[in-house]
């Protein structure tokens, strides 16, 4: 970021304060972004459907998700709870958007088979 903004440095003798201000600004941006993500996560509150059959299906799904590995649960959470796109998920997890989509598709298919939703 500092390299891209080098043209904005007016006084080369003030390089250190200039770098510190850029670092401080970027740090604040990260804190704001993380705060928005945490708020988004906190807003997710499961609502049980009033219909007993639907409630049973939801509880079966919750049990199936709990049996997933932590990495697989994270993939599900990023997509369906946080609402991230495959590109955003790829940045978060590392890898390409295509590989994230493929992993997610295989995982969803596995859950469908386990729940009998063929």
Secondary structure by P-SEA (a helix, b strand, c coil): cccccccccccccaaaaaaaaaaaaaaaaaaaaaaaaaaaaaabbbbbbccaaaaaaaaaaaaaaaaccaaaaaaaaacccccccaaaaaaaccccaaaaaaaaaaaaaaaaaaaccc
